């Protein structure tokens, strides 16, 4: 599995369809693709405030492994600098 970045709106829309919700901007969405390049999971980060908190939603059974979790956590603490 590989992470897909740079397609926030499409990935958030895919996640929203899976969950029956609509994510409101601003958000950042990260997809998880299978070996054929198909989106099979998605993480959406929203309700962020600088130096504080961010909400995290993930959908996609079996798509969170150690490597994926490591990169998602790295994004939160290194890029967003959440506390």
Phi and psi restraints in degrees (value plus and minus 20) as a CYANA .aco file:
   2 UNK   PHI    -149.9  -109.9
   2 UNK   PSI     130.8   170.8
   3 UNK   PHI    -102.1   -62.1
   3 UNK   PSI     125.2   165.2
   4 UNK   PHI    -140.1  -100.1
   4 UNK   PSI     100.5   140.5
   5 UNK   PHI    -143.1  -103.1
   5 UNK   PSI     142.1   182.1
   6 UNK   PHI      68.6   108.6
   6 UNK   PSI     -13.0    27.0
   7 UNK   PHI    -149.4  -109.4
   7 UNK   PSI      29.2    69.2
   8 UNK   PHI     -73.1   -33.1
   8 UNK   PSI     -71.1   -31.1
   9 UNK   PHI     -83.0   -43.0
   9 UNK   PSI     -63.7   -23.7
  10 UNK   PHI     -86.2   -46.2
  10 UNK   PSI     -61.9   -21.9
  11 UNK   PHI     -89.6   -49.6
  11 UNK   PSI     -62.2   -22.2
  12 UNK   PHI     -83.6   -43.6
  12 UNK   PSI     -57.3   -17.3
  13 UNK   PHI     -84.7   -44.7
  13 UNK   PSI     -61.6   -21.6
  14 UNK   PHI     -81.2   -41.2
  14 UNK   PSI     -66.6   -26.6
  15 UNK   PHI     -81.9   -41.9
  15 UNK   PSI     -62.6   -22.6
  16 UNK   PHI     -80.9   -40.9
  16 UNK   PSI     -59.3   -19.3
  17 UNK   PHI     -83.3   -43.3
  17 UNK   PSI     -59.5   -19.5
  18 UNK   PHI     -86.2   -46.2
  18 UNK   PSI     -55.0   -15.0
  19 UNK   PHI    -119.7   -79.7
  19 UNK   PSI     -31.2     8.8
  20 UNK   PHI      53.6    93.6
  20 UNK   PSI      13.7    53.7
  21 UNK   PHI    -153.3  -113.3
  21 UNK   PSI     148.3   188.3
  22 UNK   PHI    -142.4  -102.4
  22 UNK   PSI     104.5   144.5
  23 UNK   PHI    -103.8   -63.8
  23 UNK   PSI     114.3   154.3
  24 UNK   PHI    -114.9   -74.9
  24 UNK   PSI     116.1   156.1
  25 UNK   PHI     -90.5   -50.5
  25 UNK   PSI     131.9   171.9
  26 UNK   PHI    -104.8   -64.8
  26 UNK   PSI     126.6   166.6
  27 UNK   PHI    -173.8  -133.8
  27 UNK   PSI     144.8   184.8
  28 UNK   PHI    -145.0  -105.0
  28 UNK   PSI     112.6   152.6
  29 UNK   PHI    -141.9  -101.9
  29 UNK   PSI     118.2   158.2
  30 UNK   PHI    -143.6  -103.6
  30 UNK   PSI     105.7   145.7
  31 UNK   PHI    -113.7   -73.7
  31 UNK   PSI     138.9   178.9
  32 UNK   PHI    -138.1   -98.1
  32 UNK   PSI     102.3   142.3
  33 UNK   PHI    -128.9   -88.9
  33 UNK   PSI     125.4   165.4
  34 UNK   PHI     -98.9   -58.9
  34 UNK   PSI    -196.8  -156.8
  35 UNK   PHI     -84.8   -44.8
  35 UNK   PSI     -39.1     0.9
  36 UNK   PHI    -112.3   -72.3
  36 UNK   PSI     -19.7    20.3
  37 UNK   PHI      68.4   108.4
  37 UNK   PSI     -12.6    27.4
  38 UNK   PHI    -105.4   -65.4
  38 UNK   PSI     116.5   156.5
  39 UNK   PHI     -87.7   -47.7
  39 UNK   PSI     106.7   146.7
  40 UNK   PHI    -147.3  -107.3
  40 UNK   PSI     -23.1    16.9
  41 UNK   PHI    -179.5  -139.5
  41 UNK   PSI     140.8   180.8
  42 UNK   PHI    -175.6  -135.6
  42 UNK   PSI     124.0   164.0
  43 UNK   PHI    -139.8   -99.8
  43 UNK   PSI     116.3   156.3
  44 UNK   PHI    -143.6  -103.6
  44 UNK   PSI     107.9   147.9
  45 UNK   PHI    -128.7   -88.7
  45 UNK   PSI     103.5   143.5
  46 UNK   PHI    -169.0  -129.0
  46 UNK   PSI     159.3   199.3
  47 UNK   PHI      33.0    73.0
  47 UNK   PSI      25.7    65.7
  48 UNK   PHI    -108.8   -68.8
  48 UNK   PSI     117.9   157.9
  49 UNK   PHI    -151.3  -111.3
  49 UNK   PSI     114.8   154.8
  50 UNK   PHI     -75.4   -35.4
  50 UNK   PSI     110.3   150.3
  51 UNK   PHI      55.3    95.3
  51 UNK   PSI      -9.6    30.4
  52 UNK   PHI    -151.2  -111.2
  52 UNK   PSI    -119.0   -79.0
  53 UNK   PHI    -150.4  -110.4
  53 UNK   PSI     139.1   179.1
  54 UNK   PHI    -165.6  -125.6
  54 UNK   PSI     122.5   162.5
  55 UNK   PHI    -108.6   -68.6
  55 UNK   PSI     125.3   165.3
  56 UNK   PHI    -150.7  -110.7
  56 UNK   PSI     107.1   147.1
  57 UNK   PHI    -145.6  -105.6
  57 UNK   PSI     114.3   154.3
  58 UNK   PHI    -151.6  -111.6
  58 UNK   PSI     120.7   160.7
  59 UNK   PHI    -157.0  -117.0
  59 UNK   PSI     122.5   162.5
  60 UNK   PHI     112.8   152.8
  60 UNK   PSI      72.4   112.4
  61 UNK   PHI     -75.3   -35.3
  61 UNK   PSI     112.2   152.2
  62 UNK   PHI      54.7    94.7
  62 UNK   PSI      -7.5    32.5
  63 UNK   PHI    -121.2   -81.2
  63 UNK   PSI     -20.4    19.6
  64 UNK   PHI    -124.1   -84.1
  64 UNK   PSI      88.4   128.4
  65 UNK   PHI    -136.5   -96.5
  65 UNK   PSI     158.4   198.4
  66 UNK   PHI     -77.5   -37.5
  66 UNK   PSI     -62.4   -22.4
  67 UNK   PHI     -84.8   -44.8
  67 UNK   PSI     -62.9   -22.9
  68 UNK   PHI     -85.5   -45.5
  68 UNK   PSI     -66.8   -26.8
  69 UNK   PHI     -80.4   -40.4
  69 UNK   PSI     -62.4   -22.4
  70 UNK   PHI     -77.1   -37.1
  70 UNK   PSI     -65.8   -25.8
  71 UNK   PHI     -89.2   -49.2
  71 UNK   PSI     -57.2   -17.2
  72 UNK   PHI     -86.8   -46.8
  72 UNK   PSI     -62.1   -22.1
  73 UNK   PHI     -86.9   -46.9
  73 UNK   PSI     -61.3   -21.3
  74 UNK   PHI     -77.8   -37.8
  74 UNK   PSI     -63.3   -23.3
  75 UNK   PHI     -77.7   -37.7
  75 UNK   PSI     -66.3   -26.3
  76 UNK   PHI     -81.3   -41.3
  76 UNK   PSI     -68.0   -28.0
  77 UNK   PHI    -109.3   -69.3
  77 UNK   PSI     -52.9   -12.9
  78 UNK   PHI    -107.8   -67.8
  78 UNK   PSI     -65.6   -25.6
  79 UNK   PHI    -102.7   -62.7
  79 UNK   PSI     -72.7   -32.7
  80 UNK   PHI    -103.0   -63.0
  80 UNK   PSI     -44.3    -4.3
  81 UNK   PHI      40.4    80.4
  81 UNK   PSI      23.4    63.4
  82 UNK   PHI     -90.9   -50.9
  82 UNK   PSI     140.0   180.0
